Amino acid sequence: MPQNKSFFSLTRGRVRASWNKWNLFNYYKKPAPKKQHTLYREKWQAKADTRAYHGEFLREGRWGNIFNPKLKTVAQLDKYLKKSSTSKGDSIQNSQGALSRESIKDVTPVVLQTYAALEKRLDIALFRAMFASSPRQARRFILGGHVKVNGAKVKTPAFTLSPGDVFSVNPEMVLLTLGKNKPSASEAAKIDNQQIKKFNQYIKKCEENPKKMWDIRKKHLDLKLKNDPDFADKVRKQNMAINDQRLDSMMTEIRNVTSDTVLIKILQSQEYFNKHGIMPDVFGKQIQKLSQEALELINGKETIPISSTEIATEASTDSTTDNIADTPSTIIPEAGRSTSATSQGSNLLPEQKDSVNTPEFVTPEEVSPEILQKIHRYVSTEFSLTMPEKERKSVREVRKIVHTIISVRIEQIKKNPKYQPIGLRTVSGEYKADWFKELGESRDLIDIESARETEKTEGINIGLLWQPKGLYGRADPNRPYFSPWAMRPFLAPWAIYPAHIEISFPTCHAVYMRDPVARPGQSEVISPFGIETHDKAYSFYVRKRL
């Protein structure tokens, strides 16, 4: 059905059953009904306004055959409606001649059922289910063979639905209906050139003053986090994933801190101890002192004592920040870390002083038999029962020291900044002078004239962070709608879920549950007009048939 150019005329201001943006403007500027004319003129105006929305594609004679003056409702008529016969054109009014808010809450809006007979039509049901942007577009879908009722293809827009009927639409047609309009190749190239110019200007400003632009970016992200719920939810999920990775890495490192691994690293430091007479300082003075005591008990040799003052001074500061690094440990292995979690916190730790050459981590299979025998001596319970009392006392002392080392090391791991959870509403990171290099380099402009041919033959990849592939709105040029798919604008005011239809948007199916009914204070027939307008329109059609 061809659409007249004046269909959405801003001069006439008719409100249509359509999601068109001009229709929304007409609805916005639609004046309230005036009572300055004759009764017949008011009825005629109400009829014209309501018919422009309800079934405007039907001729008046055909609508007259469909109209049923006996309006159906599930509720008993209100006492107001019993006293005032709507068949004579009367309205429910107060002393000033207008409907009061108190009466509207209690009244069953029966007159809003005037056009309920049209809601049974297949094309109207498609529009109500939000599978089409207007009944006219729904008719095109039906005639094009994109609609099925109860699994059978139907090509009759006026097909009458019965309660329980299931109708469906081709999902591609629904995406076309709800999606933004696809721009032409030249229009998309012009928009992309504007984006590229702005991006190049931004990169230039970042190169000239990176700290200032970083602060502006951080302020913008914080403001977006505060005002954009979707962005806040995305950041929350990302931070939760990072916290989970950090927790897994921390628990992996803690599980590696066992009596076996501690003793292995103590015994592997024997060569360094023989050369310097002291254990290497990797995890702080406290663990260094405990390791020397354990080695002294194992070998029976005197070691260079470490003063308690150094231990107290080191413990009063954050020893984990100064001494814990990402290099392999001397005493305790740190295998099995999560790479992503480590990279998140690597910039938080200063460079570790390379004062000693710490031995590399050696797996238990690579440990010498002598070391394994010594470990078995201090770990195995059965082995210790056969020892003399003096040696048994030494074993108990070594075990006590090892357990103390494990406790101290676990506390150090728990306090490590790279394992600390980050706030769920945090987006700011550490400033770097070259942070903007992650955004990429400046881009070249697109040739608008050859954009369409280039898109067909080679494809266009702009490489912007928010648009890595294709022209604007043409990521997939073969799609008839905007790609990547985006919701069309000005849709929210018209997105009203019908009460008499159950909709499944993932499958593009819907069930016509029942004919729309009226209840106290509510009508299931969706209409932009109120009770007064429908009351006069109903009176107009009833009068013609008396």
C-alpha positions in Angstrom: 0.0 0.0 0.0 1.6 3.3 -1.1 2.1 5.9 1.6 1.1 9.5 1.0 3.8 12.1 1.4 1.5 13.9 3.9 1.0 10.8 6.0 3.2 12.4 8.8 2.3 16.0 7.9 3.3 18.4 10.7 0.6 20.7 9.6 -2.3 18.3 10.0 -0.6 16.7 13.0 -2.3 13.3 12.8 -1.0 10.7 15.3 -0.4 7.5 13.4 0.3 3.9 14.5 3.9 4.2 13.6 7.3 4.5 15.2 8.3 7.4 12.9 10.1 10.3 14.6 7.8 12.8 12.9 4.8 10.9 14.3 6.3 11.3 17.8 6.6 15.0 17.3 2.9 15.2 16.2 1.9 13.3 19.3 4.1 15.7 21.4 2.4 18.8 20.1 -1.1 17.4 19.9 -3.4 19.8 21.8 -5.9 18.7 24.3 -9.5 18.4 23.0 -11.4 21.7 23.2 -15.0 22.1 24.0 -15.6 25.3 21.9 -17.5 23.6 19.1 -20.8 22.0 18.5 -21.3 18.5 19.8 -21.4 17.0 16.3 -18.1 18.7 15.5 -16.5 17.4 18.6 -17.7 13.9 17.7 -16.4 14.3 14.1 -13.0 15.5 15.4 -12.7 12.6 17.8 -13.6 10.2 15.1 -11.0 11.7 12.7 -8.3 11.6 15.4 -8.9 8.0 16.5 -9.4 6.7 13.0 -6.0 8.2 12.0 -4.4 5.9 14.5 -6.7 2.8 14.5 -6.9 1.2 11.1 -6.3 4.3 9.0 -5.6 1.9 6.0 -9.3 0.8 6.1 -12.0 2.6 4.2 -14.8 4.0 6.3 -17.3 1.6 4.8 -15.2 -1.4 5.6 -14.6 -0.2 9.2 -18.3 0.2 9.5 -18.8 -3.5 8.8 -16.2 -4.4 11.4 -17.5 -2.1 14.1 -19.5 -3.7 16.9 -21.4 -1.4 19.2 -21.6 -4.1 21.9 -18.3 -3.5 23.7 -16.9 -6.5 25.7 -15.5 -6.2 29.2 -14.6 -8.5 32.0 -15.9 -6.1 34.7 -19.4 -4.9 35.6 -20.3 -1.5 34.4 -19.5 1.3 36.9 -22.4 3.1 38.5 -21.4 6.1 36.5 -21.8 4.2 33.2 -25.1 2.8 34.4 -26.5 6.3 35.0 -25.1 7.8 31.8 -25.8 6.0 28.6 -22.8 6.2 26.3 -25.0 5.2 23.4 -26.4 8.7 23.5 -23.0 10.4 23.4 -22.9 11.4 27.1 -19.5 11.5 28.9 -18.5 10.9 32.5 -17.9 14.4 33.6 -17.7 16.5 36.8 -19.5 19.8 37.4 -17.1 21.6 35.1 -17.7 19.3 32.3 -14.4 17.3 32.4 -13.4 13.9 33.7 -12.1 14.0 37.3 -9.0 12.0 38.3 -10.9 10.2 41.0 -13.5 8.9 38.6 -10.9 7.8 36.1 -9.3 5.5 38.7 -12.6 3.7 39.4 -14.3 3.8 36.0 -14.0 0.8 33.6 -13.0 2.5 30.4 -15.4 0.6 28.2 -15.3 3.2 25.4 -11.6 2.4 24.9 -12.8 -0.9 23.5 -14.3 0.9 20.4 -11.5 -0.3 18.1 -10.9 -3.7 19.9 -12.2 -5.6 16.9 -9.1 -4.4 14.9 -6.7 -6.0 17.5 -7.6 -9.4 16.2 -6.1 -8.7 12.7 -2.8 -10.3 12.0 -1.1 -7.1 10.8 -2.2 -5.2 14.0 -1.1 -8.0 16.2 2.4 -7.9 14.6 2.6 -4.2 15.3 1.5 -4.7 18.9 4.0 -7.4 19.4 6.7 -4.9 18.2 7.7 -7.1 15.2 6.9 -4.3 12.8 7.2 -0.5 13.1 3.7 0.1 11.8 0.7 -1.9 10.5 1.7 -0.9 7.0 5.1 -2.5 7.4 3.4 -5.5 9.0 1.3 -5.9 5.9 4.5 -5.9 3.7 6.0 -8.6 5.9 2.8 -10.7 5.5 2.5 -10.2 1.8 6.2 -11.0 1.4 5.8 -14.4 3.1 7.8 -13.6 6.2 4.9 -14.4 8.7 3.6 -17.8 9.9 0.6 -18.6 12.0 0.6 -21.9 13.8 3.5 -23.0 11.6 1.7 -22.2 8.3 2.7 -19.3 6.1 -0.1 -16.7 5.9 -0.3 -14.0 3.2 -3.5 -12.3 4.3 -3.0 -9.2 6.4 -6.7 -9.2 7.6 -6.3 -12.8 8.9 -8.3 -13.0 12.2 -6.5 -14.5 15.1 -8.1 -16.7 17.6 -7.1 -17.1 21.3 -4.1 -19.5 21.5 -2.8 -18.8 17.9 1.0 -18.6 17.6 2.4 -16.3 15.0 6.1 -15.7 14.1 8.1 -13.5 11.9 11.5 -14.0 10.2 14.1 -12.7 12.7 15.9 -10.8 9.9 12.7 -8.7 9.4 12.5 -8.0 13.1 16.1 -6.8 13.2 15.3 -4.6 10.2 12.3 -3.2 12.1 14.0 -2.5 15.4 17.4 -1.5 14.0 18.8 1.8 12.9 18.7 2.7 9.2 21.6 1.6 7.2 23.6 4.5 5.7 24.9 4.5 2.2 28.6 4.0 1.5 29.2 7.7 0.8 27.3 8.8 3.9 29.2 6.3 6.0 32.5 7.5 4.6 31.7 11.1 5.4 30.9 10.2 9.0 34.1 8.1 9.3 36.2 11.0 8.0 34.8 13.2 10.7 35.6 10.5 13.3 39.1 10.1 11.9 39.7 13.9 12.1 38.6 14.1 15.7 40.7 11.0 16.6 43.8 12.5 14.9 43.3 15.7 16.8 43.0 13.8 20.1 46.2 11.8 19.5 48.0 15.0 18.7 46.9 16.6 22.0 47.9 13.5 23.9 51.4 13.7 22.4 51.8 17.3 23.3 50.4 17.0 26.9 49.9 13.4 27.9 49.4 14.1 31.7 46.6 16.7 31.0 44.8 14.4 28.6 45.2 11.5 31.0 43.5 13.5 33.8 40.7 14.5 31.3 40.2 10.9 30.3 40.2 9.7 33.9 37.6 12.4 34.8 35.5 11.4 31.8 35.6 7.7 32.8 34.7 8.4 36.4 31.7 10.5 35.2 30.6 7.9 32.8 30.9 5.3 35.5 28.6 7.4 37.7 26.0 8.1 35.1 26.0 5.1 32.8 24.6 2.0 34.4 25.6 -0.3 31.5 29.2 1.0 31.6 29.3 0.6 35.4 28.0 -3.0 35.2 30.7 -3.7 32.6 33.4 -2.3 34.8 32.1 -4.2 37.8 32.2 -7.5 35.9 35.7 -6.8 34.6 37.0 -5.9 38.1 35.3 -9.0 39.5 37.1 -11.1 37.0 40.5 -9.4 37.9 39.8 -10.0 41.6 39.1 -13.7 40.9 42.3 -14.0 39.0 44.3 -12.3 41.8 42.7 -14.6 44.4 43.5 -17.7 42.3 47.1 -16.6 41.9 47.4 -15.8 45.6 46.0 -19.2 46.6 48.3 -21.0 44.1 51.3 -19.3 45.6 50.1 -20.0 49.2 49.6 -23.7 48.3 53.2 -23.9 47.1 54.4 -22.8 50.5 54.9 -26.2 52.2 57.5 -27.8 54.5 59.1 -29.6 51.5 59.5 -26.5 49.4 60.8 -24.4 52.3 63.4 -27.0 53.2 64.4 -27.5 49.5 65.1 -23.8 49.2 67.0 -23.6 52.4 69.2 -26.5 51.4 69.6 -25.2 47.9 71.1 -22.0 49.4 73.9 -24.0 51.0 76.4 -22.9 48.3 75.6 -19.2 48.8 75.8 -19.7 52.6 79.2 -21.4 52.3 80.5 -18.5 50.2 79.1 -15.6 52.3 78.4 -17.1 55.6 74.8 -15.7 55.6 71.6 -16.6 53.9 70.4 -14.5 51.0 67.8 -11.8 51.9 64.9 -12.1 49.5 61.8 -12.1 51.7 62.9 -9.9 54.6 65.2 -10.0 57.6 62.8 -12.2 59.6 62.7 -15.0 57.1 66.4 -14.6 56.5 67.1 -15.1 60.3 64.8 -18.0 60.6 66.4 -19.7 57.5 69.8 -19.3 59.1 68.7 -20.8 62.3 67.2 -23.8 60.4 70.4 -24.2 58.4 72.5 -24.0 61.6 70.4 -26.8 63.1 70.6 -28.9 60.0 74.4 -28.5 59.4 75.5 -27.8 63.0 77.5 -24.7 61.9 77.6 -21.3 63.4 76.1 -18.5 61.1 76.5 -14.8 61.1 73.8 -13.5 63.5 71.3 -11.0 62.4 70.4 -8.3 65.0 66.9 -8.1 66.3 66.9 -4.3 65.6 67.1 -4.9 61.8 64.2 -7.3 62.0 62.1 -4.9 64.0 62.9 -2.1 61.6 62.1 -4.2 58.6 58.9 -5.5 60.2 57.7 -2.0 60.9 57.7 -1.1 57.2 56.0 -2.8 54.4 58.5 -5.6 53.8 56.4 -7.1 51.1 56.6 -4.0 49.0 60.4 -3.7 49.3 61.4 -7.3 49.1 58.8 -9.3 47.2 59.4 -9.4 43.5 58.3 -11.4 40.5 61.6 -13.3 40.3 61.9 -16.9 41.4 62.3 -17.1 45.2 65.3 -18.5 47.1 63.4 -20.1 49.9 59.9 -20.8 48.6 58.9 -21.6 45.0 56.3 -19.3 43.4 55.2 -21.4 40.4 51.8 -21.5 38.9 51.0 -17.8 39.0 48.3 -16.3 36.8 49.9 -14.2 34.1 46.9 -11.8 33.8 46.8 -11.2 37.5 50.5 -10.7 37.8 50.5 -8.2 34.9 47.7 -6.2 36.7 49.9 -5.6 39.7 53.4 -5.6 38.2 53.5 -1.8 37.9 52.7 -1.5 41.6 56.0 -3.0 42.8 59.4 -1.3 42.6 62.4 -3.1 41.1 63.9 -5.6 43.5 67.5 -4.9 44.4 69.7 -7.5 42.8 72.1 -7.8 45.7 72.4 -11.6 45.5 72.3 -14.2 42.8 69.2 -16.2 43.8 69.2 -19.8 42.6 66.5 -20.7 40.1 63.5 -22.8 41.2 64.2 -26.5 41.0 61.5 -29.1 40.7 61.5 -32.0 43.2 62.6 -34.3 40.4 65.7 -32.3 39.9 66.6 -32.2 43.7 69.7 -34.2 44.6 69.2 -37.5 46.6 71.2 -36.0 49.5 68.7 -33.1 49.8 65.7 -35.4 49.5 67.1 -37.6 52.2 67.5 -34.6 54.6 64.0 -33.4 53.8 62.6 -36.9 54.5 64.5 -36.8 57.8 62.7 -33.6 58.9 59.3 -34.2 57.4 58.6 -37.9 57.9 57.0 -38.9 61.2 58.1 -42.5 61.1 61.8 -41.6 60.4 61.8 -39.2 63.5 60.6 -42.0 65.8 63.7 -44.0 65.3 66.1 -41.1 66.1 67.9 -40.6 69.4 66.4 -38.0 71.8 69.0 -35.4 70.9 68.4 -35.6 67.2 64.7 -35.8 67.7 64.9 -32.5 69.6 66.8 -30.9 66.7 64.2 -32.1 64.2 61.4 -30.6 66.3 63.2 -27.3 66.4 63.7 -27.3 62.6 60.0 -28.2 62.1 59.0 -25.3 64.4 61.2 -22.9 62.5 59.8 -24.1 59.1 56.2 -23.7 60.3 57.1 -20.2 61.4 58.6 -19.4 58.0 55.4 -20.7 56.4 53.2 -18.5 58.5 55.4 -15.4 57.9 55.5 -16.1 54.2 51.8 -16.6 53.9 51.1 -13.3 55.6 53.5 -11.6 53.2 51.7 -13.1 50.2 48.3 -12.0 51.6 49.6 -8.4 52.0 51.2 -8.3 48.6 49.7 -5.3 46.7 49.4 -7.2 43.5 47.0 -9.6 45.1 44.8 -7.0 46.8 41.3 -6.7 45.4 40.4 -3.6 43.4 37.2 -1.7 43.9 34.2 -2.8 41.8 33.7 0.8 40.7 37.2 1.6 39.8 38.4 2.4 36.2 41.5 4.5 36.7 44.9 2.9 36.3 48.5 3.9 36.7 49.7 6.9 34.6 52.3 6.3 32.0 53.8 8.9 29.7 53.0 6.8 26.6 49.6 5.6 27.7 48.0 7.0 24.5 50.0 4.6 22.3 47.5 1.9 23.1 45.0 3.9 21.1 47.0 3.5 18.0 48.5 6.0 15.5 46.8 8.7 13.4 44.6 7.4 10.5 44.3 8.4 6.9 41.1 9.8 5.5 38.8 7.7 3.3 38.2 8.5 -0.3 34.5 9.1 -0.4 34.1 8.7 -4.2 35.7 5.2 -4.3 34.4 4.1 -0.9 31.6 1.9 -2.4 33.9 0.1 -4.9 36.6 -0.4 -2.3 34.1 -1.8 0.1 33.0 -4.4 -2.5 36.4 -5.4 -3.6 38.9 -5.1 -0.8 36.9 -4.1 2.3 37.6 -1.1 4.5 39.1 -1.5 7.9 39.4 1.8 9.7 41.0 0.3 12.8 39.4 2.6 15.4 38.9 1.2 18.8 35.1 1.5 18.7 34.9 0.6 15.0 37.6 -1.8 14.0 35.9 -3.2 10.8 34.0 -1.7 8.0 32.4 1.7 7.4 30.1 3.4 9.8 27.0 1.2 10.1 28.2 -1.1 7.4 30.3 -3.7 9.2 28.4 -6.3 7.2 27.5 -4.6 3.9 25.2 -7.5 2.9 22.8 -6.8 5.8 19.8 -4.5 5.1 20.1 -2.9 8.5 22.7 -1.0 10.5 25.6 -3.3 11.4 26.7 -3.9 14.1 23.1 -3.9 15.0 21.9 -1.0 17.1 18.4 0.0 18.3 16.6 2.6 16.3 16.1 6.0 17.9 12.8 7.3 19.4 11.6 3.8 20.1 11.0 4.0 23.9 7.8 6.1 23.8 6.1 3.5 21.5 7.5 0.3 23.2 4.4 -0.7 25.1 4.0 -4.4 26.0 0.5 -5.6 25.2 -1.4 -7.4 27.9 -3.2 -9.8 25.6 -0.1 -11.1 23.7 2.8 -13.1 25.1 6.0 -12.3 23.2 9.3 -14.1 22.8 11.8 -11.7 21.3 14.7 -14.2 21.1 12.7 -16.5 18.8 10.4 -13.8 17.3 7.3 -15.7 18.3 4.2 -14.5 20.0 1.0 -16.1 21.3 -2.4 -14.3 20.9 -3.7 -15.1 24.4 -7.2 -13.6 24.2 -9.1 -10.6 22.8 -8.3 -7.4 24.6 -10.6 -6.6 27.5 -11.3 -3.6 29.8 -10.9 -3.6 33.6 -11.5 -0.8 36.2 -9.0 1.9 35.3 -7.4 0.0 32.5 -8.0 -1.1 28.9 -5.9 -3.5 27.0 -6.4 -1.7 23.7 -3.4 0.5 23.4 -4.3 4.1 22.3 -2.7 7.5 22.6 -6.1 9.1 23.2 -8.1 9.3 26.4 -11.6 8.3 27.5 -13.2 11.6 26.4 -12.0 11.3 22.8 -13.0 7.6 22.5 -16.3 8.4 24.1 -17.2 10.9 21.4 -15.8 8.6 18.7 -17.9 5.7 19.9 -21.0 8.0 20.1 -20.3 9.1 16.5 -20.5 5.5 15.1 -23.3 4.4 17.4 -25.4 7.4 16.2 -25.1 6.4 12.6 -26.5 3.0 13.3 -29.6 3.9 15.4 
